[in-house]
Amino acid sequence: MLKGGIAAAGGCLIALGVAASPAVATTDRLDYADQANPICKSSNKQVDDLYESTEAEIDRLESLHPKNRKKALRVHERSDQLYEQLPFRILELYRAELDQLKGIAPPPGYEGTVAPWLATRAEIASLYEQILLIDQERERPLLGPSGKRPSRKAIRRHHKRLQNLERLQLQIYGQLLTDADIDLELGTRMGAAYCVTGATGELPREVASPPDD
């Protein structure tokens, strides 16, 4: 399940613990769930580990208290970089998880559920990336020629652009929330609890009883 919400930049791919494999036939919904849940459980753990390791490294950097101003600036920049990298690294974990799920063939009669479920999760990844990229754009400082103070006209254009980006981002958030509901519904129908609820794999009571095969 994709986590995040921190505006950021950069990142690198972290492979999931479950190795990729060709599509494997499944006999029923329970068989599908038995293959999907370990993939998502592994991904969830790696996301949690990533949060913890990032936080630990930032805490370590903040405990250094360098006396040299240049070194202090480097420490500060490194901490900011770790914060900025985190959401994109989580996104790549989510996409690696999705690639794993695509390797599981839908059980007979559930093709019409699995295909839209995976398509929804792909759209969630795309929307989340758009939000992160917009955050990058909104945080980029406005500079005039040769680093000088920008003109009033440039400032007005910049302000207008930020307003447009904010409106676009709100629209994307709305679609993301809609997709999250679809993800929960379809993932629950397939019994993929760890994929739609996070680390515990515990479903909300109102969706805890998927339809019978």
N, CA, C and O of each residue as an XYZ file, in Angstrom:
852
protein
N       0.844     -1.194      0.000
C       0.000      0.000      0.000
C       0.874      1.237      0.000
O       1.813      1.341      0.789
N       0.575      2.152     -0.863
C       1.413      3.332     -0.991
C       1.233      4.241      0.199
O       0.113      4.578      0.581
N       2.383      4.647      0.799
C       2.369      5.608      1.881
C       3.059      6.876      1.413
O       3.672      6.886      0.345
N       2.972      7.923      2.177
C       3.715      9.125      1.824
C       2.970     10.375      2.209
O       2.235     10.390      3.196
N       3.159     11.448      1.417
C       2.555     12.721      1.692
C       3.584     13.781      1.956
O       3.228     14.923      2.245
N       4.886     13.433      1.866
C       5.952     14.396      2.081
C       6.392     14.918      0.727
O       6.749     14.121     -0.140
N       6.380     16.229      0.511
C       6.854     16.795     -0.753
C       8.323     16.490     -0.911
O       9.100     16.653      0.030
N       8.726     16.031     -2.141
C      10.089     15.575     -2.235
C      10.631     15.534     -3.636
O       9.940     15.839     -4.608
N      11.940     15.134     -3.719
C      12.601     14.986     -5.001
C      13.606     13.863     -4.912
O      14.135     13.564     -3.841
N      13.867     13.232     -6.072
C      14.918     12.226     -6.151
C      14.465     10.898     -5.584
O      13.362     10.794     -5.046
N      15.320      9.865     -5.700
C      15.021      8.558     -5.154
C      15.683      7.466     -5.943
O      16.176      7.683     -7.050
N      15.690      6.263     -5.349
C      16.274      5.121     -6.038
C      15.419      3.904     -5.771
O      14.719      3.838     -4.761
N      15.473      2.942     -6.671
C      14.634      1.761     -6.597
C      15.139      0.804     -5.536
O      16.326      0.486     -5.474
N      14.193      0.343     -4.685
C      14.493     -0.691     -3.700
C      13.702     -1.915     -4.102
O      12.473     -1.864     -4.144
N      14.366     -3.005     -4.397
C      13.668     -4.198     -4.877
C      12.905     -4.855     -3.750
O      13.353     -4.841     -2.603
N      11.752     -5.434     -4.064
C      10.969     -6.144     -3.073
C      11.634     -7.459     -2.713
O      12.413     -8.021     -3.484
N      11.300     -7.941     -1.496
C      11.896     -9.176     -1.034
C      11.395    -10.389     -1.782
O      12.078    -11.412     -1.828
N      10.202    -10.296     -2.376
C       9.647    -11.422     -3.138
C      10.093    -11.291     -4.586
O       9.824    -10.276     -5.228
N      10.764    -12.297     -5.100
C      11.333    -12.211     -6.448
C      10.246    -12.191     -7.508
O       9.204    -12.831     -7.368
N      10.512    -11.433     -8.584
C       9.573    -11.371     -9.700
C       9.514    -12.719    -10.405
O      10.512    -13.437    -10.465
N       8.347    -13.064    -10.940
C       8.191    -14.350    -11.611
C       7.134    -14.230    -12.690
O       6.300    -13.325    -12.643
N       7.156    -15.133    -13.662
C       6.120    -15.111    -14.699
C       4.749    -15.330    -14.078
O       4.636    -15.830    -12.959
N       3.701    -14.952    -14.817
C       2.344    -15.107    -14.312
C       2.073    -16.567    -13.980
O       2.323    -17.460    -14.789
N       1.556    -16.794    -12.772
C       1.264    -18.137    -12.299
C      -0.244    -18.290    -12.178
O      -0.918    -17.420    -11.628
N      -0.765    -19.381    -12.684
C      -2.208    -19.612    -12.638
C      -2.684    -19.743    -11.199
O      -1.970    -20.266    -10.343
N      -3.891    -19.267    -10.943
C      -4.504    -19.408     -9.628
C      -5.844    -20.101     -9.790
O      -6.529    -19.916    -10.796
N      -6.216    -20.896     -8.801
C      -7.417    -21.717     -8.914
C      -8.675    -20.996     -8.449
O      -9.756    -21.218     -8.993
N      -8.535    -20.116     -7.424
C      -9.692    -19.395     -6.903
C      -9.216    -18.121     -6.204
O      -8.028    -17.798     -6.203
N     -10.170    -17.412     -5.614
C      -9.833    -16.139     -4.978
C      -8.878    -16.324     -3.806
O      -7.981    -15.505     -3.606
N      -9.059    -17.387     -3.032
C      -8.191    -17.629     -1.893
C      -6.767    -17.919     -2.338
O      -5.809    -17.479     -1.702
N      -6.631    -18.653     -3.419
C      -5.306    -18.936     -3.974
C      -4.650    -17.632     -4.425
O      -3.457    -17.424     -4.204
N      -5.427    -16.760     -5.053
C      -4.899    -15.463     -5.481
C      -4.425    -14.656     -4.274
O      -3.336    -14.082     -4.290
N      -5.250    -14.617     -3.230
C      -4.895    -13.871     -2.024
C      -3.633    -14.433     -1.381
O      -2.803    -13.680     -0.871
N      -3.491    -15.752     -1.405
C      -2.307    -16.385     -0.806
C      -1.024    -15.980     -1.523
O       0.054    -15.998     -0.927
N      -1.134    -15.619     -2.791
C       0.046    -15.181     -3.533
C       0.249    -13.667     -3.453
O       1.383    -13.188     -3.441
N      -0.850    -12.920     -3.398
C      -0.746    -11.457     -3.386
C      -0.311    -10.922     -2.029
O       0.513    -10.010     -1.958
N      -0.851    -11.474     -0.962
C      -0.571    -10.913      0.360
C       0.902    -10.952      0.771
O       1.381     -9.976      1.348
N       1.649    -12.038      0.502
C       3.075    -12.004      0.859
C       3.853    -10.914      0.122
O       4.793    -10.342      0.675
N       3.469    -10.628     -1.114
C       4.130     -9.555     -1.866
C       3.910     -8.219     -1.170
O       4.857     -7.466     -0.942
N       2.671     -7.932     -0.837
C       2.357     -6.642     -0.223
C       2.872     -6.567      1.211
O       3.285     -5.500      1.666
N       2.850     -7.688      1.924
C       3.386     -7.700      3.284
C       4.875     -7.368      3.272
O       5.360     -6.621      4.121
N       5.594     -7.930      2.303
C       7.022     -7.633      2.154
C       7.241     -6.171      1.808
O       8.138     -5.525      2.349
N       6.424     -5.653      0.911
C       6.537     -4.249      0.521
C       6.242     -3.328      1.693
O       6.943     -2.339      1.906
N       5.200     -3.655      2.453
C       4.860     -2.842      3.619
C       6.011     -2.773      4.616
O       6.308     -1.716      5.171
N       6.648     -3.910      4.831
C       7.774     -3.938      5.768
C       8.925     -3.085      5.264
O       9.570     -2.383      6.043
N       9.186     -3.143      3.959
C      10.281     -2.348      3.417
C       9.988     -0.856      3.502
O      10.896     -0.051      3.710
N       8.718     -0.489      3.341
C       8.352      0.924      3.514
C       8.587      1.348      4.965
O       9.152      2.411      5.223
N       8.152      0.518      5.900
C       8.368      0.840      7.314
C       9.855      0.930      7.630
O      10.293      1.835      8.340
N      10.626     -0.010      7.102
C      12.080      0.010      7.335
C      12.701      1.267      6.741
O      13.623      1.846      7.314
N      12.191      1.680      5.593
C      12.717      2.879      4.941
C      12.449      4.114      5.791
O      13.329      4.956      5.966
N      11.236      4.219      6.316
C      10.923      5.334      7.215
C      11.864      5.336      8.418
O      12.420      6.374      8.780
N      12.037      4.172      9.028
C      12.843      4.083     10.236
C      14.312      4.408      9.970
O      14.948      5.120     10.746
N      14.841      3.880      8.870
C      16.255      4.134      8.569
C      16.488      5.597      8.205
O      17.520      6.171      8.551
N      15.529      6.196      7.509
C      15.645      7.609      7.164
C      15.609      8.475      8.420
O      16.413      9.393      8.584
N      14.670      8.167      9.292
C      14.556      8.927     10.539
C      15.807      8.771     11.392
O      16.282      9.738     11.989
N      16.343      7.549     11.450
C      17.546      7.306     12.245
C      18.738      8.087     11.692
O      19.532      8.637     12.455
N      18.860      8.134     10.374
C      19.973      8.859      9.763
C      19.836     10.361      9.982
O      20.828     11.047     10.232
N      18.613     10.873      9.891
C      18.399     12.303     10.135
C      18.698     12.643     11.586
O      19.302     13.678     11.870
N      18.281     11.780     12.507
C      18.592     11.998     13.925
C      20.099     12.002     14.156
O      20.623     12.802     14.931
N      20.788     11.086     13.466
C      22.249     11.030     13.616
C      22.891     12.316     13.114
O      23.789     12.863     13.755
N      22.430     12.789     11.973
C      22.982     14.025     11.412
C      22.726     15.215     12.330
O      23.599     16.062     12.521
N      21.526     15.273     12.895
C      21.184     16.394     13.766
C      21.950     16.363     15.082
O      22.085     17.389     15.748
N      22.451     15.191     15.457
C      23.207     15.081     16.709
C      24.676     15.477     16.543
O      25.406     15.559     17.530
N      25.110     15.721     15.319
C      26.523     16.026     15.086
C      26.922     17.403     15.612
O      28.012     17.558     16.163
N      26.068     18.390     15.452
C      26.338     19.762     15.896
C      27.712     20.259     15.448
O      28.525     20.647     16.288
N      27.986     20.256     14.147
C      29.299     20.712     13.674
C      29.523     22.188     13.992
O      28.608     23.001     13.864
N      30.745     22.531     14.408
C      31.063     23.911     14.752
C      31.384     24.732     13.511
O      31.147     25.939     13.462
N      31.922     24.055     12.520
C      32.240     24.736     11.277
C      30.955     25.025     10.498
O      30.135     24.132     10.283
N      30.793     26.281     10.079
C      29.559     26.680      9.393
C      29.375     25.928      8.084
O      28.252     25.564      7.734
N      30.456     25.690      7.359
C      30.375     24.987      6.090
C      29.920     23.550      6.301
O      29.089     23.037      5.550
N      30.465     22.905      7.322
C      30.073     21.535      7.622
C      28.621     21.479      8.103
O      27.890     20.546      7.771
N      28.211     22.465      8.873
C      26.828     22.519      9.353
C      25.861     22.643      8.189
O      24.788     22.039      8.193
N      26.248     23.431      7.190
C      25.404     23.591      6.010
C      25.283     22.277      5.250
O      24.204     21.932      4.767
N      26.393     21.541      5.143
C      26.362     20.250      4.453
C      25.451     19.259      5.184
O      24.702     18.510      4.556
N      25.524     19.266      6.510
C      24.675     18.377      7.305
C      23.203     18.728      7.094
O      22.359     17.847      6.932
N      22.914     20.013      7.098
C      21.541     20.470      6.879
C      21.049     20.076      5.487
O      19.918     19.615      5.335
N      21.879     20.251      4.494
C      21.502     19.898      3.124
C      21.277     18.398      2.985
O      20.375     17.964      2.269
N      22.101     17.606      3.673
C      21.941     16.159      3.608
C      20.626     15.721      4.263
O      19.949     14.823      3.763
N      20.273     16.354      5.376
C      19.005     16.041      6.028
C      17.832     16.382      5.115
O      16.887     15.604      4.986
N      17.903     17.554      4.484
C      16.841     17.948      3.553
C      16.740     16.962      2.393
O      15.645     16.624      1.943
N      17.894     16.508      1.917
C      17.914     15.574      0.790
C      17.229     14.261      1.163
O      16.490     13.690      0.361
N      17.477     13.789      2.380
C      16.843     12.542      2.819
C      15.325     12.684      2.874
O      14.593     11.787      2.457
N      14.858     13.828      3.394
C      13.424     14.084      3.414
C      12.862     14.125      1.998
O      11.787     13.589      1.727
N      13.597     14.762      1.110
C      13.126     14.940     -0.263
C      13.102     13.626     -1.045
O      12.249     13.427     -1.911
N      14.035     12.742     -0.738
C      14.114     11.481     -1.463
C      13.050     10.480     -1.027
O      12.632      9.625     -1.808
N      12.616     10.596      0.227
C      11.770      9.562      0.820
C      10.492      9.256      0.027
O      10.240      8.084     -0.256
N       9.673     10.251     -0.344
C       8.428      9.901     -1.062
C       8.661      9.220     -2.395
O       7.903      8.324     -2.766
N       9.709      9.628     -3.137
C       9.967      8.972     -4.411
C      10.463      7.543     -4.215
O      10.183      6.669     -5.035
N      11.181      7.312     -3.156
C      11.631      5.941     -2.872
C      10.443      5.059     -2.501
O      10.389      3.887     -2.874
N       9.490      5.632     -1.762
C       8.273      4.897     -1.428
C       7.468      4.610     -2.694
O       6.928      3.516     -2.864
N       7.395      5.591     -3.568
C       6.678      5.406     -4.831
C       7.281      4.265     -5.641
O       6.548      3.465     -6.224
N       8.576      4.183     -5.683
C       9.218      3.115     -6.450
C       8.993      1.752     -5.802
O       8.876      0.746     -6.501
N       8.932      1.713     -4.485
C       8.568      0.468     -3.816
C       7.157      0.035     -4.208
O       6.898     -1.143     -4.457
N       6.267      0.996     -4.257
C       4.876      0.719     -4.629
C       4.804      0.188     -6.060
O       4.061     -0.753     -6.339
N       5.565      0.785     -6.952
C       5.559      0.319     -8.340
C       6.197     -1.053     -8.479
O       5.759     -1.863     -9.295
N       7.226     -1.319     -7.690
C       7.824     -2.656     -7.700
C       6.817     -3.682     -7.196
O       6.726     -4.791     -7.723
N       6.064     -3.300     -6.171
C       5.005     -4.169     -5.667
C       3.969     -4.445     -6.751
O       3.529     -5.582     -6.922
N       3.585     -3.410     -7.476
C       2.590     -3.559     -8.543
C       3.095     -4.514     -9.625
O       2.334     -5.340    -10.128
N       4.367     -4.403     -9.980
C       4.938     -5.323    -10.976
C       4.844     -6.767    -10.486
O       4.590     -7.679    -11.272
N       5.050     -6.967     -9.184
C       4.929     -8.309     -8.619
C       3.483     -8.812     -8.736
O       3.245     -9.962     -9.104
N       2.538     -7.947     -8.421
C       1.131     -8.353     -8.469
C       0.694     -8.687     -9.889
O      -0.141     -9.568    -10.094
N       1.251     -7.990    -10.860
C       0.903     -8.272    -12.253
C       1.359     -9.666    -12.675
O       0.883    -10.208    -13.673
N       2.283    -10.239    -11.910
C       2.764    -11.580    -12.224
C       1.862    -12.692    -11.726
O       2.154    -13.871    -11.925
N       0.765    -12.321    -11.078
C      -0.192    -13.324    -10.591
C      -1.393    -13.340    -11.534
O      -2.055    -12.318    -11.716
N      -1.669    -14.476    -12.123
C      -2.816    -14.579    -13.032
C      -4.104    -14.548    -12.227
O      -4.189    -15.185    -11.177
N      -5.103    -13.822    -12.697
C      -6.389    -13.800    -11.973
C      -7.047    -15.173    -12.000
O      -6.935    -15.883    -12.999
N      -7.721    -15.559    -10.940
C      -8.420    -16.851    -10.942
C      -9.618    -16.809    -11.882
O     -10.112    -15.726    -12.196
N     -10.085    -17.946    -12.330
C     -11.234    -17.989    -13.241
C     -12.436    -17.245    -12.662
O     -12.819    -17.450    -11.510
N     -13.016    -16.383    -13.481
C     -14.183    -15.629    -13.055
C     -13.874    -14.299    -12.406
O     -14.784    -13.511    -12.151
N     -12.603    -14.032    -12.132
C     -12.228    -12.780    -11.456
C     -11.379    -11.871    -12.346
O     -10.802    -10.893    -11.871
N     -11.309    -12.195    -13.620
C     -10.537    -11.350    -14.534
C     -11.065     -9.903    -14.538
O     -10.297     -8.946    -14.637
N     -12.386     -9.774    -14.429
C     -13.014     -8.456    -14.448
C     -12.830     -7.678    -13.161
O     -13.206     -6.507    -13.087
N     -12.263     -8.304    -12.152
C     -11.951     -7.604    -10.902
C     -10.470     -7.279    -10.817
O     -10.092     -6.171    -10.437
N      -9.632     -8.245    -11.169
C      -8.181     -8.055    -11.035
C      -7.673     -6.969    -11.980
O      -6.880     -6.119    -11.577
N      -8.127     -6.990    -13.241
C      -7.623     -6.014    -14.216
C      -7.901     -4.569    -13.790
O      -6.975     -3.758    -13.792
N      -9.153     -4.210    -13.419
C      -9.384     -2.832    -12.983
C      -8.702     -2.501    -11.659
O      -8.336     -1.351    -11.417
N      -8.530     -3.506    -10.803
C      -7.826     -3.261     -9.541
C      -6.381     -2.837     -9.795
O      -5.912     -1.838     -9.251
N      -5.686     -3.604    -10.622
C      -4.290     -3.273    -10.916
C      -4.179     -1.971    -11.705
O      -3.235     -1.205    -11.514
N      -5.146     -1.721    -12.592
C      -5.146     -0.460    -13.338
C      -5.335      0.729    -12.399
O      -4.724      1.781    -12.588
N      -6.178      0.554    -11.395
C      -6.390      1.615    -10.412
C      -5.126      1.886     -9.619
O      -4.790      3.040     -9.353
N      -4.425      0.825     -9.241
C      -3.184      0.998     -8.476
C      -2.106      1.665     -9.335
O      -1.295      2.438     -8.824
N      -2.096      1.370    -10.628
C      -1.149      2.048    -11.520
C      -1.473      3.536    -11.609
O      -0.575      4.377    -11.643
N      -2.767      3.850    -11.645
C      -3.163      5.260    -11.708
C      -2.815      5.967    -10.398
O      -2.409      7.128    -10.414
N      -2.969      5.287     -9.277
C      -2.591      5.869     -7.989
C      -1.117      6.258     -7.994
O      -0.754      7.341     -7.535
N      -0.275      5.374     -8.511
C       1.157      5.671     -8.582
C       1.417      6.891     -9.459
O       2.225      7.751     -9.108
N       0.732      6.965    -10.599
C       0.917      8.087    -11.507
C       0.453      9.394    -10.875
O       1.129     10.415    -11.000
N      -0.691      9.373    -10.201
C      -1.211     10.575     -9.567
C      -0.303     11.039     -8.438
O      -0.058     12.234     -8.271
N       0.188     10.086     -7.671
C       1.079     10.439     -6.564
C       2.360     11.081     -7.087
O       2.859     12.048     -6.511
N       2.881     10.542     -8.172
C       4.083     11.133     -8.764
C       3.799     12.558     -9.244
O       4.632     13.449     -9.076
N       2.629     12.770     -9.839
C       2.280     14.125    -10.280
C       2.240     15.092     -9.104
O       2.693     16.231     -9.222
N       1.709     14.653     -7.984
C       1.663     15.504     -6.798
C       3.069     15.865     -6.330
O       3.337     17.014     -5.979
N       3.961     14.884     -6.326
C       5.338     15.135     -5.900
C       6.038     16.113     -6.843
O       6.770     16.997     -6.397
N       5.812     15.953     -8.137
C       6.449     16.845     -9.111
C       5.904     18.272     -9.002
O       6.642     19.245     -9.165
N       4.618     18.379     -8.726
C       4.042     19.712     -8.522
C       4.622     20.353     -7.275
O       4.899     21.552     -7.260
N       4.806     19.558     -6.229
C       5.441     20.081     -5.021
C       6.836     20.619     -5.329
O       7.227     21.679     -4.840
N       7.565     19.889     -6.132
C       8.899     20.354     -6.538
C       8.818     21.714     -7.220
O       9.585     22.628     -6.921
N       7.870     21.821     -8.143
C       7.729     23.056     -8.908
C       7.317     24.215     -7.997
O       7.816     25.331     -8.144
N       6.426     23.953     -7.076
C       5.955     25.007     -6.177
C       7.049     25.487     -5.222
O       7.036     26.639     -4.788
N       7.978     24.617     -4.901
C       9.032     24.975     -3.960
C      10.254     25.596     -4.649
O      11.156     26.104     -3.982
N      10.275     25.554     -5.970
C      11.425     26.109     -6.679
C      11.429     27.630     -6.518
O      10.424     28.276     -6.818
N      12.535     28.216     -6.051
C      12.573     29.670     -5.832
C      12.555     30.439     -7.146
O      13.038     29.964     -8.175
N      11.994     31.620     -7.084
C      11.953     32.501     -8.251
C      13.177     33.407     -8.227
O      13.403     34.143     -7.267
N      13.952     33.343     -9.284
C      15.161     34.154     -9.383
C      15.117     34.993    -10.661
O      14.636     34.545    -11.702
N      15.624     36.202    -10.555
C      15.728     37.054    -11.723
C      16.993     36.752    -12.499
O      17.732     35.841    -12.129
N      17.265     37.493    -13.569
C      18.485     37.296    -14.364
C      19.733     37.423    -13.495
O      19.861     38.356    -12.702
N      20.644     36.474    -13.655
C      21.916     36.470    -12.905
C      21.695     36.462    -11.403
O      22.507     36.994    -10.646
N      20.591     35.856    -10.972
C      20.336     35.741     -9.546
C      19.832     37.008     -8.894
O      19.710     37.058     -7.670
N      19.534     38.035     -9.676
C      19.069     39.297     -9.113
C      17.584     39.202     -8.746
O      16.906     38.231     -9.082
N      17.106     40.216     -8.062
C      15.705     40.262     -7.682
C      14.824     40.260     -8.932
O      15.053     41.058     -9.841
N      13.811     39.370     -8.995
C      12.945     39.320    -10.181
C      12.072     40.572    -10.280
O      11.820     41.256     -9.288
N      11.630     40.843    -11.473
C      10.767     42.008    -11.703
C       9.379     41.768    -11.108
O       9.016     40.633    -10.799
N       8.613     42.839    -10.952
C       7.250     42.702    -10.436
C       6.395     41.862    -11.375
O       5.563     41.064    -10.943
N       6.621     42.060    -12.662
C       5.862     41.284    -13.641
C       6.167     39.797    -13.497
O       5.262     38.966    -13.563
N       7.443     39.460    -13.298
C       7.835     38.058    -13.123
C       7.249     37.494    -11.834
O       6.845     36.332    -11.789
N       7.202     38.304    -10.799
C       6.635     37.864     -9.526
C       5.146     37.573     -9.677
O       4.650     36.578     -9.147
N       4.423     38.447    -10.405
C       2.991     38.228    -10.625
C       2.748     36.956    -11.427
O       1.842     36.181    -11.121
N       3.578     36.746    -12.472
C       3.432     35.518    -13.272
C       3.698     34.287    -12.414
O       2.998     33.279    -12.508
N       4.714     34.392    -11.584
C       5.070     33.273    -10.708
C       3.932     32.976     -9.733
O       3.586     31.814     -9.518
N       3.356     34.011     -9.148
C       2.251     33.840     -8.209
C       1.050     33.188     -8.896
O       0.409     32.303     -8.330
N       0.754     33.628    -10.109
C      -0.351     33.051    -10.866
C      -0.098     31.578    -11.161
O      -1.007     30.753    -11.064
N       1.119     31.260    -11.516
C       1.469     29.868    -11.805
C       1.322     29.006    -10.543
O       0.834     27.879    -10.618
N       1.734     29.520     -9.411
C       1.589     28.772     -8.163
C       0.120     28.511     -7.839
O      -0.233     27.438     -7.352
N      -0.727     29.493     -8.112
C      -2.151     29.299     -7.888
C      -2.714     28.211     -8.799
O      -3.518     27.386     -8.365
N      -2.292     28.212    -10.052
C      -2.746     27.182    -10.994
C      -2.272     25.795    -10.574
O      -3.013     24.817    -10.666
N      -1.028     25.727    -10.114
C      -0.486     24.444     -9.668
C      -1.226     23.937     -8.438
O      -1.470     22.738     -8.303
N      -1.577     24.842     -7.552
C      -2.319     24.446     -6.352
C      -3.688     23.897     -6.723
O      -4.117     22.886     -6.167
N      -4.385     24.551     -7.659
C      -5.689     24.054     -8.096
C      -5.564     22.682     -8.753
O      -6.378     21.789     -8.516
N      -4.530     22.530     -9.583
C      -4.313     21.231    -10.235
C      -4.035     20.151     -9.202
O      -4.537     19.032     -9.312
N      -3.249     20.485     -8.217
C      -2.911     19.507     -7.190
C      -4.144     19.074     -6.405
O      -4.282     17.898     -6.068
N      -5.035     20.008     -6.114
C      -6.268     19.667     -5.413
C      -7.139     18.728     -6.249
O      -7.763     17.812     -5.715
N      -7.176     18.960     -7.562
C      -7.926     18.065     -8.448
C      -7.335     16.660     -8.420
O      -8.062     15.667     -8.383
N      -6.016     16.593     -8.438
C      -5.351     15.290     -8.408
C      -5.609     14.583     -7.092
O      -5.843     13.374     -7.072
N      -5.570     15.321     -5.992
C      -5.878     14.729     -4.689
C      -7.286     14.133     -4.685
O      -7.507     13.048     -4.146
N      -8.230     14.847     -5.287
C      -9.597     14.336     -5.348
C      -9.681     13.011     -6.075
O     -10.353     12.090     -5.611
N      -9.002     12.901     -7.222
C      -8.988     11.651     -7.972
C      -8.257     10.560     -7.201
O      -8.629      9.389     -7.262
N      -7.219     10.954     -6.480
C      -6.457      9.987     -5.686
C      -7.324      9.378     -4.590
O      -7.245      8.177     -4.332
N      -8.142     10.189     -3.950
C      -9.042      9.679     -2.915
C     -10.078      8.734     -3.512
O     -10.405      7.706     -2.918
N     -10.592      9.085     -4.688
C     -11.545      8.201     -5.369
C     -10.904      6.867     -5.699
O     -11.497      5.811     -5.476
N      -9.691      6.918     -6.230
C      -8.977      5.683     -6.578
C      -8.672      4.855     -5.332
O      -8.696      3.625     -5.387
N      -8.388      5.515     -4.215
C      -8.101      4.778     -2.979
C      -9.317      3.977     -2.536
O      -9.177      2.859     -2.041
N     -10.513      4.542     -2.711
C     -11.737      3.807     -2.372
C     -11.916      2.602     -3.291
O     -12.288      1.519     -2.839
N     -11.650      2.795     -4.585
C     -11.768      1.688     -5.539
C     -10.745      0.602     -5.223
O     -11.051     -0.589     -5.282
N      -9.534      1.020     -4.888
C      -8.464      0.092     -4.529
C      -8.889     -0.769     -3.336
O      -8.706     -1.987     -3.339
N      -9.457     -0.119     -2.319
C      -9.901     -0.845     -1.134
C     -11.000     -1.840     -1.473
O     -10.981     -2.983     -1.016
N     -11.956     -1.395     -2.279
C     -13.083     -2.261     -2.636
C     -12.639     -3.481     -3.431
O     -12.981     -4.613     -3.087
N     -11.874     -3.247     -4.497
C     -11.489     -4.356     -5.373
C     -10.435     -5.241     -4.717
O     -10.483     -6.464     -4.846
N      -9.484     -4.631     -4.016
C      -8.470     -5.430     -3.329
C      -9.085     -6.308     -2.260
O      -8.671     -7.452     -2.073
N     -10.077     -5.772     -1.556
C     -10.785     -6.554     -0.538
C     -11.534     -7.710     -1.181
O     -11.552     -8.821     -0.651
N     -12.155     -7.442     -2.331
C     -12.894     -8.491     -3.044
C     -11.976     -9.658     -3.388
O     -12.408    -10.811     -3.407
N     -10.689     -9.350     -3.664
C      -9.732    -10.411     -3.996
C      -9.035    -10.971     -2.770
O      -8.203    -11.871     -2.888
N      -9.362    -10.450     -1.595
C      -8.740    -10.951     -0.366
C      -7.330    -10.453     -0.141
O      -6.607    -10.998      0.692
N      -6.922     -9.413     -0.879
C      -5.546     -8.897     -0.774
C      -5.461     -7.843      0.321
O      -5.190     -6.672      0.051
N      -5.694     -8.268      1.559
C      -5.798     -7.329      2.679
C      -4.516     -6.539      2.910
O      -4.569     -5.340      3.183
N      -3.370     -7.196      2.802
C      -2.101     -6.501      3.041
C      -1.808     -5.454      1.964
O      -1.004     -4.546      2.175
N      -2.455     -5.587      0.825
C      -2.222     -4.637     -0.262
C      -3.023     -3.351     -0.101
O      -2.645     -2.307     -0.634
N      -4.124     -3.425      0.629
C      -5.018     -2.263      0.698
C      -5.157     -1.673      2.089
O      -5.808     -0.641      2.252
N      -4.558     -2.304      3.101
C      -4.703     -1.780      4.463
C      -3.379     -1.482      5.139
O      -3.372     -0.958      6.252
N      -2.264     -1.793      4.511
C      -0.981     -1.519      5.142
C      -0.426     -2.713      5.879
O      -0.718     -3.859      5.539
N       0.378     -2.439      6.894
C       1.194     -3.472      7.522
C       0.389     -4.544      8.255
O       0.828     -5.692      8.319
N      -0.781     -4.199      8.813
C      -1.493     -5.162      9.644
C      -2.291     -6.165      8.839
O      -2.493     -7.293      9.287
N      -2.747     -5.780      7.664
C      -3.597     -6.666      6.887
C      -4.986     -6.806      7.469
O      -5.723     -7.714      7.084
N      -5.367     -5.918      8.399
C      -6.684     -5.962      9.022
C      -7.622     -5.009      8.287
O      -7.348     -3.813      8.180
N      -8.714     -5.542      7.789
C      -9.670     -4.746      7.026
C     -10.659     -4.045      7.946
O     -10.971     -4.558      9.020
N     -11.158     -2.874      7.537
C     -12.242     -2.241      8.291
C     -13.434     -3.180      8.370
O     -13.661     -3.980      7.462
N     -14.189     -3.086      9.445
C     -15.298     -4.016      9.674
C     -16.299     -4.028      8.525
O     -16.824     -5.078      8.152
N     -16.559     -2.827      7.962
C     -17.597     -2.747      6.922
C     -17.171     -3.404      5.611
O     -18.018     -3.632      4.747
N     -15.893     -3.713      5.437
C     -15.453     -4.364      4.203
C     -14.739     -5.675      4.473
O     -14.060     -6.205      3.594
N     -14.885     -6.201      5.676
C     -14.111     -7.381      6.082
C     -14.655     -8.687      5.552
O     -14.002     -9.720      5.696
N     -15.837     -8.678      4.939
C     -16.446     -9.936      4.466
C     -16.631     -9.882      2.959
O     -17.699     -9.498      2.482
N     -15.578    -10.273      2.181
C     -15.690    -10.265      0.727
C     -16.690    -11.317      0.260
O     -16.995    -12.251      1.001
N     -17.205    -11.174     -0.968
C     -18.196    -12.121     -1.479
C     -17.622    -13.529     -1.599
O     -16.418    -13.722     -1.772
N     -18.510    -14.493     -1.501
C     -18.079    -15.890     -1.662
C     -17.671    -16.174     -3.080
O     -18.110    -15.483     -3.999
N     -16.829    -17.190     -3.287
C     -16.423    -17.592     -4.639
C     -17.633    -18.083     -5.403
O     -17.514    -18.471     -6.566
